[in-house]
Amino acid sequence: MKWKIKKCPKDGTYTLKDSCPICGTTTIIPHPARFSPIDKYVKYRIELKKGIKLNC
């Protein structure tokens, strides 16, 4: 499923476009990622979120 609504991280404006109509900043998808209890990539998301380098 592709999300259509997007949000500007600078001013919080919601839009359907790829860039904010007010400030021109690239918009982001405001929806959280889907949760699965059987998630084999959770350690990589934690690594990205916290900025930690895991040894694999």
N, C-alpha and C positions, 0 to 999 in steps of 0.2 A: 504494500500500500504506500502510495506516495503522498506525503503531506503537502498541502497547498499553502497554508498560511505560514508566514514567516515573521520574525521579529527583529527589529533593529537593536543591536546590543548597546548603542550609544544613547538613544533617546527613548527606547521602549515602544516605538511605533510599530503597530502590526500592519502588514501589507501582504499582497500576493506576488509582489515583484521580487527580483533577485537583489535589488539595491533599494535603499531607503529613499522615498520620494522627497524627504525633507533635507537630510544631510548627505545622501549619496553613499553611505557606508554599506558594505555587503551585509545582507541579512542572514540570520541563522534560523534553524528550525527549533521552535521553543518546546517541542515535545520530548519527553525522556525516552531513552532506548527501551525496547521491550525487555521484560524480565523473564528469564528462564532458570529454573533451579538446576538444570543440567547445562551449565554454561562453561564451555572449555576455554573461553577467552577472557575470563574474569581477571586473571592476574595481569594480563596485558592492559586492560582498561584501568586497573588500579595503578599500574606503572605510569601510564600516560597522565592520569589525574594528579598523582602526587609528585611526578617528576623523578621517580626512583628508577634506577637501572637494575633490573633483576638479572641474575646469572642463570642462564638456561643451558 
